[in-house]
Structure formats: structure tokens, C-alpha cells
């Protein structure tokens, strides 16, 4: 490996040739705080020569260099130069503006002009809307990365405006103020072009990535998804006009983006890999992925390497659609699959993650035709029932053995050769869950502790419990289940020495009613409420409207009976 490292200035780097950011590099991601720090660093250093770190590049042929590390800083510097150029142009200084533009766009030895910084991830927005000198030839709708690029340009442009205002404080004429602004912009131009960097240049892309991963696998800068993108993307060269890698990678990020803000791309890659191969942590995931890919590619030609890269990429893409179904089942499962939807939504109510690799593997097995819908439904119901008992009710804790158990089952299910083999994996896992569930006594204690009131965090859990009991008891309502409210049979307005808040808010004193019916019964006594309850018998638990009286003792009795039914019938493991 031949490494050439040398101090350089940004002006020399931008004049050394065209700098290409490969399409599989991470997109522009700097936020306001990054831009604020960058601006403060260069403007508070009036003498110039500020050091901005290392730039790892590799030769791509005549005057072309691939950027492996430093693309965020180079992109930001280019955007800042564009903003300086545009300010000079606004002041009527076209020649000065063109002088700056020569660092943004330059002609090659064939006198064909091209932008010095070339990037495909944001093409053509960066080129048309920011780098181009003058009005863009086409108006483009910005995507997620393009919004960040435009935000960076806008932020830096505003900072320049403030910088100019500070430079022209005092009683100056219009001409004096204009001259001061021009001088200040020329000074800012020099500060930017004199920024210092260490240029690390290598002969080829493979060597560049060795250096790149050495610099970045310790977690300072790049995320797991950035490293996976670089590792797989480097194997998949672009063919024809269709950039297969970019299309598939974008589909993965879009799918995970639709799962909600709490779902992270890095976590997805950990779960996807663990569900197919072996359990890994986020810290060790990249090494495992890289080693597996490297061992497969070892000794192969470019075509084989490309096929292996695409194979892994397509596997991640498949799993990203399963992730959508897992985290956004309302939008990505059929209405007829409502029982699977209910189980997936329940796991979100419980706020558990240990099961994710196994659930991912179950969904994949079903949609690949390895297991039937009935098998999927029963397997998910077992997972739901276990975590309802283990986590939601008794708040039990695992040392990690449950996560490991799920990951093993996920891997075995992925490797199962046929439906029978898959069924055995699912059956064994369900039996293991049954062995780990709490006792009836432990469960009953936790169950009777469930409360519902306006400020209670477990309100969603209380609603979930009542709805599942309603389904178990074949109760029907006058509205859709998502429009139901919680009714305290003994009203909260009548809390006293006998009726403590714990009893009134307890699960034994709660039923589900539509909002209209809830208003009808209001804060009436049980005797008055029960007249309505008997008219609505199909929507009221039999225990409630059959009671001759409603006392704290009866509420406690109902809670105990509900706990037994919940454990042995509603959430039994089978």
C-alpha cells in the first residue's frame, strides 16, 4: 500500500483535479450546530490557516480523485464559496465572483467545464441550485438530502450577511459601505481558501477504504449504516444509466424512514443481520458484516463481487419491507390480517424489543411462502402473550438470555429448509417462552395493579386489556374499537375513605364505552348506571351488569377473576 500524506490548503486541493464523492458514501448530513461550529472556527481565526482535518482520496484516473473521507467538510466549503460568489455578484463584482467560481467549476484539459466537487447522491440539485453560477436551468423538488444542502446554503448566506453588517458599522456612505463589504468578502474568501488539511492520497479505492475504515470504525464520525453503505456499495459498480445500488439503498432508507422517528437505520441493520446469521451488537455489527462479505468475495472477480454485494443489499431491502410491516402494520398489512396487526401493535404498547429479530424472521418466512398465515398468527400471538405477562404486567427483567433465544430461533427459522422444519423452530420457541413466563401469583399481583387515570402512563395498556377481554367475551360495541373510551363504573368524582384512588382507577372498576354512552352515564351511581348497562347488555361485561351492588370488595373480586382469566385463557401460551 502506497500512502502519500501532505499538508495542503483548500485552494490547492480544489485546483488539483475533480473530487468525486462516490454514490455509496453517506449523504450530506450537517445540521445547524455543525455549520455553526464550522463558521465560528473559520471566522474567529482571522489569521487564516485553520486546520480542518484529514482528507482521504484515491486516484480514479486523469485528474479525478475519489473522496473517501472528508466529503461533509468539502461539501460545506463548496457551499460557502458559492454563497461568497453570489454575494460578490449581488454587489456587481462579476469578475471577483468569477474568480471564486473558478474553485467551484473549472475546465479540464479538453476545455470542457465541470464542477470541481462531483456528487451523485444529490444530483442534480447541488449542481443546479447551488454550484451553478446564475439561475438554474430547471426547477427541482428537493429531497431529504437536498433540503439539508439548501438549509446549509441559507444558513451560511445569513451568516455572511451578519458578517458584512458588523464590518460596516459606523457612519459610512453607501459607496464606503459597498467597498467595505467587497473587502470583507475578499478577506473571507482568503480565509476559506487558506484552510489547512492533511491530504492522504492512495493509489486505488481498496487501499483508500482500508484507511477509511481504520479512521472511522471506532465510532467517532460514521454510523453503522454509513459503514455498511460504503462496504457494500464499493462492490457494486454502476452499469448503464441505472444505478442499481442507489435505487435499492434509497428504498431501504425510505422504508425505514416510514417506520417512525423512534426506529433507527443502524438498529435495523443489527436486527436484519442477527435474524439471518448470528446475534451481534451495534458495536460489533460492522465487523461481522464486513468479515462475512470479505470471506465470500475473497478470490473472486469483479462480477462475483458485484453479485455478492447485490445479494446482501437485496436481503437488507427485503427485510426493510418486513420492518415496515412490523412498525407500521396499519399501512403495510391487509385488513384481513388484522390479528397479526393487533399482535404487532400490542408489542409496541409493551415497549419491548427483545423479540424483534424473531418477529422479523417470522414475517419474512410468511411472505416468502415458508409458513402459512395461520402459523404466523399463532406464533405472533404466543410472543404477544409472553411479553404481556413477562414485561407489561410483571415488569420482569432478562439478563439477555431471551434476546439470545430469539436471535437463535430467528436464524434457525431463516435456515429452515421447508414448512415442517420452520414449524419445529416455532414450536420449540413457544415452548421455551412458556417455561419463562411468570407464575399465576406473580401475574395476578401485577395485573391487579394496573390503573387508569388521566395522568397514568399505563393508560394504553389498560385500554388494550379491556379490548382483549371484550373480544374474549364476545362483546360488541356501538362504535369502532378505536373510538372507545374508558368508563369508571364507580365514578372518580366519588372518591372517599372507602373508595380510594387505587380501587377506583383499578382494572376491576373499568369498562369500555363509546363516548356518547360515557356521557350518558356520566358520574351517576352504580344503581342508575346499571339501568343503562342492562339496556346495552351486548356491550357490557356480564359480571358488571349482573352485580346486585358495586362495592370495593366486588371490584377487587372482579380484578382477581380477570387476572385468572387473563393468565389461563386470554393470554395463554400454546
Buried (B, 14 or more C-beta within 10 A) or exposed (E): EEEEEEEBBBBBBBEBBBBBBBBBBBBBEBEEEBBEEBBEEBBEBEEBEBEBEBBBBBBBEEEBBBBBBBBBBBBBBBBBBBBBBBBBBEBEBEEBBBBBBBBBBBEEEEEEEBBBBBBBBBBBBBBBBBBBBEEBEEEEEBBBBBEBBBBBBEBBBEBBEEBBEEBBEEEEEEEEBBBBBBEBBBBBBEBBBBBBBBBBBBEEBEBBBEBBBEBBBEEEEBBBBBBBBBBBBBBBBBEEEEBBBBEBBBBBBEBBBBBEEEBBBBBBBBBBBBBBBEBBEBEEBBEBBBEBBEEBBEEEEEEBBBBBBBEBBEBBBBBBBBBBBBBBBEEBBEEEBEBBBBBBBBBBBBEBEBBBBBBBBBBBBBBEEBBBEEBBBBBBBBBBBBBBBBBBBBEBEEEEEBBBBBBBBBBBBBEBEEBEEBBEBBBBBBEBBBEBBBEBEBBBBBBBBBBBBEEEEBBBBBBBBBBBBBEEEEBEBEBEEEEBBBBBBBBBEBBEEEBEEEBBBBBBBBBBBBEEBBEBBEEBEBEEBBEBBEEBEEBBBEBBBEBEEBBBEBBBBBBBEBBEBBBEEBBBBE
